[in-house]
Amino acid sequence: MLPVALKVEDSSRTSEARTSVRKLAQGLGFDEEGTERAAIVVTETCTNLLKHGGGGTLHLLANPEDLSIELLALDRGPGMENWQRCLADGYSTTGTAGNGLGAIARLSAFSDAYTQTGRGTALFSVIGKTKGVKAAAPRIGGIRVPKPGEDVCGDDWGVKRGAAGVSLVLADGLGHGFDAAAAARRAVEIFQSHANASPKTVLESIHQGLRHTRGAAVTVVNLDEERRLAVAAGLGNVAAFICERSGLRRQLVTMNGTAGVESRTLFREFSYPWPPEASLVLHSDGLVSHWDLDNHPGLICRAPGLIAGVLFRDGCRGNDDATVVVAA
């Protein structure tokens, strides 16, 4: 199921958002109660986007692995001075009943928000299939949005979990549209078919497997939680960074070239320390390269999906496919 991205600029989009989340819920096998619970969360989110953020964007992603729907709402409004106080039923800054944010928290398996005065708010929610079951923050989150005017996104990403940790791939198909999306999707399929392979081996297979496609920039990263190492191999301009809570940001090396088209050097992989509580940020070139988490105090301590959303909102170029993936 493809991600859903909607601009919420007036109340008419709320109905469209409810329809979209119901389709995602039914596709995951939610029962009637679960489907309506998801619709309520989306309705309250849209209402808050309009009342408190002056409008914004709503992103929905179905997660078949754990039968949940991830919701991300982004705005550039005035922000909230005290997020925890806003969660209390009856608290309102606009004269309404003040039940929206509290309802979102109650009906979600997990929810969190990040807000900065004068810069806007990002809300992240996980809507589970089973009522009342709470969950920890997902350790991997991402946002994928097509170039304006395109029906599909030319980027794609994937994740595999193993005994030692997790592996991730992000592929940016050359150009835009369906051909770019096909190349990126094929790269992810090849990645998924290689169990326990090194990033270098996976990247070599992707390079061969994309020969009859448009080609793609690709980065593969293994996060070894036992040895506390990040091992990466990349070809092209998919960027990867290890960000620590101390403020240190280390960029991972990628080689020149395009998977499926050309590589001017031998494939290589590089190893980096993977400190506890560090975050990995992967993004396509639809995001500016000069982002800095220091501009968002405390964000690195939040859910990966929330980090990805804020970086996208504040760093999207607006003229390209854009994808941000964060792992913690």
Helices and strands as residue ranges (DSSP letters): E 4-8, H 12-27, H 32-53, E 56-63, E 68-75, H 83-86, H 100-107, E 110-116, E 120-128, E 140-145, E 155-161, E 165-173, H 177-192, H 199-209, E 216-224, E 229-235, E 239-243, E 249-251, E 257-258, E 262-263, E 270-273, E 279-283, G 293-295, G 299-301, H 304-315, E 322-327
